[in-house]
Amino acid sequence: MYDPNSDPRNLPNTAFTARGGSPLDSLPLATDLEADLVVVGGGVTGCSAALHAAEGGARVVLLEANAIGWGATGRNAGHVAPASKLSLEEAVTRYGPVHGRRFNDACEAGPDLVFGLIERHGIEAELKRGGVIVAAHSQAAVEELRHRVEVMRAEGKPAHWFDREEAARRTGSPLYRGATWAKRGGAINPLAYARGMARAATARGARVFEHSRAEGIVRQGRAWRVSTASGSVTAPKVIIATNAHTDGLWSGLRRSIVPARSYHFVTEPLPDELARTVLPGAAVMTDRRRLLIGLRLTADNRIHFNGYGPINGPDTGSDIARTVARLEEIFPQLRPVKLDMSAAWSGWMAMSAAGTWKLHRLADGVTAALGCNGRGVAMGSFFGRDLALHALGTPEADLTIPFERLLKIPFYPLAALIARFELARRDRLDKAEMEALRRDNAARTGPGA
Ligand SMILES: Cc1cc2nc3c(=O)[nH]c(=O)nc-3n(C[C@H](O)[C@H](O)[C@H](O)COP(=O)(O)OP(=O)(O)OC[C@H]3O[C@@H](n4cnc5c(N)ncnc54)[C@H](O)[C@@H]3O)c2cc1C
């Protein structure tokens, strides 16, 4: 299977690099250090862990193989979703009655954590509130989303359902059968956010080393010695926060997830008048198609959105014609859509068998959080904090989700192939539902409309 760590060492040009703040430009580790905690991985999860542990008074060392934000964190769409991918019933089945509810509550509160960190540490991360819209393309999606709204309302939580007309007004798209709006969510510049957290951590005494891949972890008395090519850190606690970029550092960890590539694009800047018609009622939107669609309007009037492409292997480019057709179908007023190909990029998500995050205690003092499944700006911040608090003494019972056994995915060498088949199956289902939607919309608006 292609190793995501084989991607080029430089962060690609994305919708966020221009306003992502300056890189940390930290030197590689070149000595032997002692610390209370070593964090491996400088994405949102590792930076949150380092920041929270440093705030709690720990001596922290963060090791990043490339640069802060080089992984999914510096390439994601910056949607800060206030909702779990799992329904409450699914979360309870997955994590048990106490932790399942806690997990979904944490997902709903995720944006408060992210926005709170940005505000508390004065991070310039283009924070945009305004909520997240999830649009329904099929009747099944209508029923599922309405059910979620009802469950949330019954618990006294804020949740909104928009009928077809209101959904069209709020999204600027005539396509959908309805939509939910989760007011607590929003959007950020994820690269600026991670760099800001790393800087806030260093201001509290954490030491950040870039271009410092952790190559080995060995027991040394009651502590762990984490070694890089040119140095080492010895500490009683280690947090591994490497998600889709998990390498062979800890035996079996890489085999517990399947990395999947996701492609992103921005359009050329839109004239103000046209930009005002796109998503006037929220900061970001997605719909319930199985193959992710995510959309937002950037500060400079571009639409940033997901594209189609091969989920494994080197980045050989995506299916641009299909990607553009999808955007034009959502917003026909933008035809013909013009992409800015100087900012077209891809990144890696860690898919897990259960379709959601996992926490592991790999050994006494060594923990890991991974399996973002495409949702990690808020949850990575959350689980980074959870693991930091655990390293500082918070008992497992008080964490959002419990630690689970490390399970290797069976037939791993075939996992990429199986994932491709699964993707093709989902694509077929999406296509059939979109056909039904088109027929339904044509019948409503009349022939030729
Ligand atoms: C294209 C794309 C779009 C997405 N959009 C969204 C979105 O809009 N909203 C959302 O919530 N989520 C989104 N996600 C998911 C989100 O980006 C991730 O869940 C999140 O960034 C994961 O952060 P992380 O810190 O756990 O991992 P990463 O950001 O991937 O960081 C892992 C880091 O570990 C480092 N590393 C690996 N091995 C070692 C080692 N041995 N030693 C030292 N360092 C090592 C890597 O270099 C890497 O920098 C998206 C993901 C992608 C790929």
The ligand as an ORCA input file, in Angstrom:
! r2SCAN-3c Opt
* xyz 0 1
  C      -8.183     16.972      2.299
  C      -8.762     16.846      3.686
  C      -9.863     17.623      4.060
  C     -10.381     17.530      5.358
  N     -11.365     18.397      5.741
  C     -11.745     18.427      7.042
  C     -12.650     19.420      7.493
  O     -13.078     20.295      6.758
  N     -13.031     19.385      8.793
  C     -12.548     18.450      9.667
  O     -12.944     18.444     10.835
  N     -11.637     17.540      9.267
  C     -11.216     17.515      7.992
  N     -10.282     16.616      7.592
  C      -9.677     15.740      8.599
  C      -8.624     16.503      9.419
  O      -7.779     17.207      8.575
  C      -7.817     15.520     10.219
  O      -8.687     14.738     11.001
  C      -6.846     16.180     11.168
  O      -6.098     17.184     10.533
  C      -5.927     15.132     11.733
  O      -4.960     15.782     12.485
  P      -3.809     14.943     13.150
  O      -2.981     15.904     13.910
  O      -4.395     13.829     13.928
  O      -3.009     14.306     11.941
  P      -2.144     15.031     10.794
  O      -2.519     16.439     10.616
  O      -2.189     14.157      9.605
  O      -0.688     15.052     11.403
  C       0.097     13.892     11.563
  C       1.538     14.358     11.576
  O       2.347     13.302     12.078
  C       3.618     13.433     11.472
  N       4.313     12.157     11.658
  C       3.998     10.937     11.163
  N       4.863     10.000     11.623
  C       5.749     10.667     12.407
  C       6.883     10.251     13.172
  N       7.277      8.963     13.207
  N       7.580     11.193     13.863
  C       7.188     12.485     13.850
  N       6.120     12.929     13.136
  C       5.408     12.025     12.442
  C       3.309     13.762     10.029
  O       4.387     14.375      9.390
  C       2.085     14.689     10.195
  O       2.461     16.055     10.161
  C      -9.788     16.632      6.282
  C      -8.711     15.831      5.904
  C      -8.187     15.940      4.622
  C      -7.013     15.103      4.233
*
